[in-house]
Amino acid sequence: MVFGKLENYHKMMSCLNEETKQKPVDELQELLDSIATILTLYKSDDKRRECLNALPLSTEEIENLLELTFAKFMNLSVKAMRKLLPYLQGGEGMTYDKACTAAGYDFKAEGEEHKSKLLKGEQVTEIINEIPNPVVKRSVSQTVKVINAIIQKYGSPQAVYIELAREMSKNFKDRKDIEKRIKLVRRIMKKQRNRFRNMVFYHLPDRIL
């Protein structure tokens, strides 16, 4: 039998202080769910910090959590997992298929009702507006329209795979290092440009360089 490692759970717990870890189980579970949602949905450190500040976390805990980056969602929603857990736990815990049936879910997804949920609403709009690059923002916006068109014609897909820029999966420290290198290169290029202009083409207009 293979058990899940719960790596992301342990990473989040390692960022919390002992006082936070001692919260009641339900309260701690709610807090971890909120943290995981924020770290998965938002890639801007400013936005993540803003959302984490709304939770009962210390400054040190927030800075620790900013170093984490989650890129994927589970196949089940938090609501569904919470409904299934009581049936899966205990000395006589049910198998997954039986727990789904007991919780009122169609395990084989063969129900007559075809559920379709479009990508829309304030949360989707807010995420798109958080993208600073206008080209990327337009690409994401167009992708949402394509996915919604697919949903309207065929229903909600089981999964959608979108390839993002590699930097999006970097953690907080890596992103800061990349940003520093970019700024350094810009300073060097500007210095060389000015030096070249002063030495050779002092009288040429800027647009030529």
N, C-alpha and C positions, 0 to 999 in steps of 0.2 A: 504494500500500500504506500502511495506517495503522498506526502503532506506538503502543503504550500509553505514557503519560507517566510511569507509576510515581510519581505525586505523593506518595503516602503513604510509599513507600520512601525518597524523597529527604528528606522531612520528618523521618523517624526518623533517617536518617544525619546530618542536620544537628544533631541533638541529642547525638550521640556525640562523644567526644574522639578524637584521632588514634590513641591507643594501642588503643582498642577497634576502630577501623576497620581496624587492621592485623592483626586476628585471622585465622587460617586461614579460607578460604572456607566450609567446612562448619560451623565453629564460629560464624562470624558469621551465617550463614543461620539456624542454630538459634536464636541469640539474637534476631534480628529477628522470627522467627516467634513466639517467646514474648512479646516486647514487643507485637506487633500483637494477639495474642490477649488479653492483659491489657487493653489500651486499648479493645478492642472489647467485651469481656464485662462489664467493671466500669465503673460510672458514679460510684461513690463515690470521692473522691480518697484517703480513708484506706485503702480496700481496694486501690486501684491502687498506692499507695505501698508498702503491705505486700507485695504480690506482686512489685513491681519490686525491692524490697530483697533479695529472694531470688535475684536475678540478679546476675551479675558487672558491676555498674554503679556508678559513683561517685554521690555525693549530687547533684552538679551535673547529671549526665546525667539522673538521675531527675526532678529538678525541671523540667528542660527538656521531658522527655517528658510530664509531667503536663499541659502546655499543649495537647497533642494529643488529639483525640477522633475515634475511628473509629466509624461507625454501621452499616456493612454488611459482610457476608461475601461472599467470591467464590463463584461457582457450583461451584467445585471445592474439595475439601479439600486441606490441605497435603500429606497422604500421596499423594493422587492426582497433584497437580502435580509432586511429586518423582519419581514413577514415569514421568510423561510427558516431563519435561525432557530426559532422555538421547536420546529419540527425536526430539524437536523441534530439538535443537541439532546443531551439526556442519555440515560443508560440504554434506552431502546430507541435511539435516534433513527428516523426514517432514511431510506436512500433518497437521492436527489429527486428522482422522478416521482416518488410517492409524496415527498414534501411539496413539490410543485402542485400536485393534484390537491393535496390537503389545504394549501394556501390559496387555491382557486385559480391557478395558472394552467395553461395548456402546455404541457411539457414538450409535446411534439409540434407545437405551433400549427395545429391542423384545425383550429377553430374556424367557424364560418365567418366570424367578424374579422375584417382585414383592417388593422389599425394603421392609420397614417398620421404622422405628426410633422408638420412643416417647420423648417428652421426660421423662426420669426420671433418677434417680441423685443422687449427692451434689453434683455441680456445679450441677445445676438447682436443687436445694433451697437450696444456699448462695447462689446469685444472688437467689432470691426473698427469702430471709431478710435480705439486705443492704438491701432496700427499707425506708426508715424510715417512710414514710407508710402507715398500716394500710389505708386505702381503696385506694391504688394496689397494695399487696401483695395484697389480696384480688382485685382486678381481674386482675392478672397470673396469680395462682394459678388463677382460673376460666378464663382464656384458655388456659392450659396444658392444663386438663382438656378443653376443647372441641377443641383441636388433637389431643390424644391420641385422642379419640373419632373424629375424622375419619380419623386414621391407621389406627385399628383397622378402620374400615369400608371405606376407599378406598385405603389405603396411604399412604406418605409423599408429601406434596405437593412439587412442585418448588420452590415458594417460598411464604412466608407474609409478608404485609405488615401490620404493626401500627403505627398512628399513636401516637406518644408525645408527652408534653408537650414544647413547644419548648425548654424550658430544658435538657432532657436532651442536646440536640445542641450546647449551648454549650461553649466551651472553658473551661479552668481560670480564666483571668482574668475572662471574662464571668460565670461562675457566682459568683465572689467579689464582683464588682460588684453583681450582683443581690442577693446575701445582705446586703451592706452597706446597700443601699437599703431592703430590707425591715426591717432592724433600726432604721434611722433613722426610718422611718415609724411603727414601733411605739413608739419613744421619744416622738415628737411626739404621737401619739394618747394615750399614757398621760399625758403632761404636760397636754394639753388636757382630758382627762377629769377629772384631779384638780383642775384650775383651775375647771372648770365645776361640779364638785361643791361645792367650797369657796365659790364665789360664790353659787350658787342653791339647790342641793339638798343641803346639808350633812347633813341629818338623814335623808335617804332611804337605804334599804339598797342595797348594791352591786348586787344583782341587777336593780334598775330601770335602771341605767346599763349 
